[in-house]
Structures are given as C-alpha cells and as structure tokens.
Amino acid sequence: MASTRNCDGVVVLFPFLAHGHMNPSLDLARLLSTRYPSLSLIILTTDGNLPHLSRRGLPPSIRLSGLPFHPTDHGLPPDADTTFALPPQLVTRFNHAIQDSLPDSFSAYLSSLLEAELPLLCLIADMFLGWTAPIAEQLGVFHATFYTSGPYAMSIYNSLWINLPHVDGRHGDDDEIAVPGVPGITVRRRQLSRNMRSAASNPDHPSGRFVRRQAECCRRSRATLWNTAEALEKPFLELWAESTRQPVFAVGPLFSAAGGRGTVVDDGGIAAECFAWLDRQAPGSVVYVSFGSQNRLPPEEAADLAASLERHSRPFLWAAPAADQAPPQDAMRQGIGMVARGWVPQAAILVHPAVGVFVSHGGWNSTLESLGSGVPVVFRPIGGEQFFNAKLVVELLGAGAVAAAGGAEAAEAVEEVMADEERGRKVRRRAREIAAEITAAVAEGINGIGESLRALDEFMSSVTRRC
C-alpha cells in the first residue's frame, strides 16, 4: 500500500556513473514514485547514459536529464560514460574526470530548476559525487548523500583511505590493523584491495585523494540515506550519525523495497535461457557465479574455479556481462555449467529454488540481493569496499564464507557452505533468517510498515518541513 501523503515538488537523484551505483538510485526513484505519487522525480546523468537509462522501464513520474561529458577530453575511451568495461588503471582517472568536468554544468542545471514553477525539494546525490554538496549549499538546496554501500564497509573504507594506518612499512598479509574512528574493528592486510595496499608506497595515491575529497564534501550534506536495513547494521548507522552529526536513514535494501528492477528490453533471450536451464536443476544444487559489471578474475583463476566446481559435480550458472568475464571454454569439460554471456536478471535468478549459493565479488548490491533471497554468499573480493562487505557477512552476520584468492579455494568454500554438516547448515540458516529480517524491513500491511519504509517517510518529512 503506497503512502497517500502529498509531496508536491521536485526531487533530483544524481547517481554516480557506474551500474552498481545507478541501479540502487533507480530503485530509490521507483520507491519514491510509488509512495509519493505527486512528486516530480528527475534522474540526472550524462548525455551518453540517456539511451541506456531510457530502456529501464521507469514510471511516467520519473524523467531523465543529461549533462554534457566528453570522455576523450580526459584520455578516456569515447564510450566511457560509465565505469563498465574500463580497465582498472582508468577507473580513478574516470572518477577525477567526473569531479573536474561536471560542477559548472551541474550548478547551472540546479539553478535552472530553482527558477521553475515547482519547488525543488531536495537533491539526493551519490557518495562519489560529494562535490555536489557545496554547490547545493551555496544555492540553498537541501542536499542528501546517498550511500550505495553500507555504513560498516564505508566506515572502514573511508577511515583507511583518510588515515592510512596501513602505511607503516610492514607488509605481512596477516598484520592486524586498527581502524581509526571505528572502535573494536581491525582488518588484516590481506583484506585490503590491491589499490589500497599500493598506498603503502604512495601516501598521495590518486584514489586516496579522491576519497578524501568526497568525504570532506559529504560532511556538508544535510542527511545521509543508506541502501541497507537497521537489522543488518544498526550499530554502524549510529556510529556514522554520531561521528558526522548528520541524520541517517536506512531505507533499503532498495531492490526489495522497490519491487524489482524494471524491464531491460532486447536481452537476446538470455533470461529465458537461464531460467529454462535452472528449471532442469535440482533444488538448492546450483552455484550462481557473478563478479559484477566491472570486475574480472585473472583468466587462470576463472578457469580453475570452473574446473574445480565441475570436479565437485556442482552445476553452475556463470553470468558474464562482458566477454572477458567468462571462464575459458576448455575449463568446462563435463558440461554441467552454463555461461550467460550478457546481462541477466540477477535478483530473479537468486530466488529460483535451484540456486543454493552465490560466488560473488562482494559488491553491496549483489550481497544484498543474495541475503534478501536467503542465499549464502561465498566471497572472492576484488576491489573497493568488497573486502569489508565480506567481513561483515562472514564475521558478524555468519551468512557466508570467504576465499581470498584461487578458484580451487573458492570451490572448497562452496563445498563448506553447501555440505550437510554443522557449518553449512548454520550458514544457510542464518541466510534464511536475514532474508526474513530484510522482508520485514520493507513490508507494509495491516500491522504497519517496516523500519526501512518508515525511515524513508521520516526523511521526506524532514525535507517537506524545511520547504
């Protein structure tokens, strides 16, 4: 049941230009559209992303608007309007290019909205677009930062990049590092991404400069929205509110609250092929494998993982949006695995009764979709905050396992989680319990509304009171 509250005015959502950031922003827009039907919602992006987003099945109350961005002016490929398919060495350059080139056109766009007939209620901007906060402040626009990751992982991630406690001359993988500002939390050096570890020899690392700049700007925001639920991370939401003195609103998981990801047309029949294959598998038998939209295993590791799953007679569905994300064909000799070459409806696949475990890079969207479906995760982190998402789920929530590297090691972790022994039963039970908590957080019925929907209503109430 949608909220009937009237909220006349415009809300602008500005997602970062990466699929893992765009998807939850679109979900948030859909949820706002459903709960507040009188809102006028705008998704702001770059001109090059408009064709892709226009095919996402958005409701009529959500419109798209683009800012000019010319990737080649920054030494990037001409089609680099998102981080998808960018090699790792260009991602940081892309981040800085967005930060350096969009502020003027963004400021002009926001000013034009202030002159329009409908009031501009607020701007909800991605955590990697922190530079929007000072501009909004200068123009008198209510600014909220949208975190597409959880507060546990982001607290660790920001602290490490800002304080650099790992730049101490030591290099042992099992060195334990205290995380400044996050009481009681330590990480081991092996839980740092390769990019973060490289800061040990370069404290002025460009990734560090980018993170520090965004964190500094985001402190000028008026509120923070989180794609998580209190049931998963309440102590860390409270810690964030205390340390930043900003109100926090846990409004997720948004893929569940929004009731689906809309439609993506012209998938070439990939989805139908996946579901037909899954329908032929035994319940709980399938290993779903995906490393997101921009992560790649080393080819030899991908081959090792596919071959190891086959040796254990585990049927697997491997999603490979880009050609170089698929395992080599010669690693699949038994023919018990399927490779989906293109985009797949991951959230729908995870709720299929045949799926028993998810081997994932540990991106927050994938992690939430898996937990929300009651499917345990075997993590193979690659970059960003993925190592800390794995740490949360494995060490604090008890709903998965982690394989630091190596396809055979990941396959062994799969066996541990899927086996009919105490450890596997406990992990699977915790995944089901967490799924029930997530369902309750976004539910609405005769007994009231869940904590995440309540948080969204509280946020909108704070926005409209100001106006």
PyMOL commands that set and color helices and strands:
alter all, ss='L'
color gray80, all
select helices_A, chain A and resi 19-35+47-54+71-74+88-101+103-114+127-129+132-139+151-163+189-191+194-200+206-218+230-244+254-257+270-279+299-311+323-325+329-331+346-350+364-372+386-397+407-418+422-441+451-466
alter helices_A, ss='H'
color red, helices_A
select strands_A, chain A and resi 9-14+39-46+62-67+120-126+143-147+176-178+186-188+223-226+248-250+286-290+316-320+337-341+355-360+377-379+400-402+444-445+448-449
alter strands_A, ss='S'
color yellow, strands_A
deselect
rebuild
show_as cartoon
